[in-house]
Amino acid sequence: MGTDMNIDFVLRTIEERDIRFVRLWFTDVLGNLKSFSIASEDLEQAFEEGIGFDGSAVEGFVTAEESDMLAFPDAATFQIVPRMGNQAGTARIFCDIKTPSREPFDGDPRGCLERVFRAADNKGYVLMVGPKIEYFYFKDKGPIPVPLDDSGYFDLTASDAATDLRHQTILSLERMSVPVTYSYHTNGASQNAVELRYADARACADNIITARLVIRQVAYANNMFASFMPKPLTEVSGSGMFLYQSLFDHEGNNLFWAPKEHHPAHLSDIAQHYVAGLLKYAPDYTLITNPTVNSYKRLVRNGEVPIYATWGRKDRTALVRVPTHKPGKHQSTRVELRQADPTANPYLTFAITLAAGIRGIEEGLRLPDEVSTVAMTDAEARALGIERLPRSLGRAIERFENSSFVREALGDHICDYLLDVKRREWHDYRSTVTDWERDRYYAGI
């Protein structure tokens, strides 16, 4: 939110740095970045009165009969966009979307996260998140993905064509005040990852939106294409968006840490309840963390991704993994949610997972025993009371639709829109004949 001090700083910077245009950023319900530009001299008025735009032109916002919306710039998110050649000075700023009566708009994902974040903050909890985003580089945007290399985890070889792309991306992100902890080549052919530095949930979601755009822009500038599709290639592992989460109090203390005598994974009671909430409600919110048909091509049994709602320390098939505690690093205690993929809207993902964790704390949910699911069958999981995550977009829709929890957390507008658009996506997918089917059945049995 923009304070008077932030606004004064922004207006002074615009004048001193000769900024001519300001891009106003926001996302639709699905997380697609939207933007329009205003002249820099109109920004002061935008802070005070907002900038009107046609909300009916944004998928999932409003109908043509109630199309007037207002975008209010959030001065705390102001950043200068690095210049390209003789490009005029440009800045970007995220916006809060409001109705003509200046009430928060129920369909604004950023506003949804703000509401959940504030509710947790009022209880004394501040969610901090550090995301690791996987993605692929391909030679172009053609219908058949063509990898740039066949390298693997952490490889540094002549075939790793993406090293310079990643370095350019990091420099571009840092110029926009999005710090990167590290980057590397990951498991699949031409698959890469960047890990962004810890930030509060609101700032982290803004950073993810910025990172996805910059990654693609840098690739495009080098005549390549970056894809966040969860599983673009059949023969290699898919891409995830792994989320390191922890709760802090208002004094900056990590509320997740406890001595080993209290819990073998150094988890406090608050952390145990939080993780239990993530596990209990994971099947309900999978539509948010894994929102596409293709998302479920990644969530299959392969020893690397979660298919059950479990937790563990070394088991990377766990939904929630607890990284090994480093002595003296209490502030770094965190849990890793391994379910989400890069197509997820980060605002809604953080809102729903924070709400699930807080619900776990409020309900005093008990953290179940740590189990390994690497070789576990569905029958064995059921016998232990372990729930399987939805296997398809269709099943995720059913769980989402029947969950009072997600509707309470996200609101009717967002839930109703997601159910409508995702039902149509699922219907289109089920009625589409694929190459695999033609190859197998066209010539008859």
Buried (B, 14 or more C-beta within 10 A) or exposed (E): EBEEEBBEBBBEEBEEEEBBBBBBBBBBBBBEEBEEBBEBEEBEEBBEEBBEBEBBEBEBBBEEEEBEBBBBBBBBBBBBBEEEEEEEBBBBBBBBBBBEEEEBBBBBBBBBBBBBBEBBEEEEBBBBBBBBBBBBBBBEEEEEBEBBBEBBEEBEEEBBBBBEBBEBBBEBBEBBEBEBEEBBBBBBBBBBBBBBEBBBBBBBBBBBBBBBBBBBBBBEEBEBBBBBBBBBBEEBBBBBBBBBBBBBEEEEEBBBBBEEEEBEBBBBBBBBBBBBBBBBBBBBBBBBBBBBBBBBBBBEBEEBBBBBBBBBBEBBBBBBBBBEBEEEEBBBBBBBBBBBBBBBBBBBBBBBBBBBBBBBBEEEBEBBEBBEBEEBEEEEBEEEEBBBBBEBBBBBBBBBBEBEBBBEBBBEBBBEBBBEBBBEBBEEBEEEEEEEEEEEEEEEE
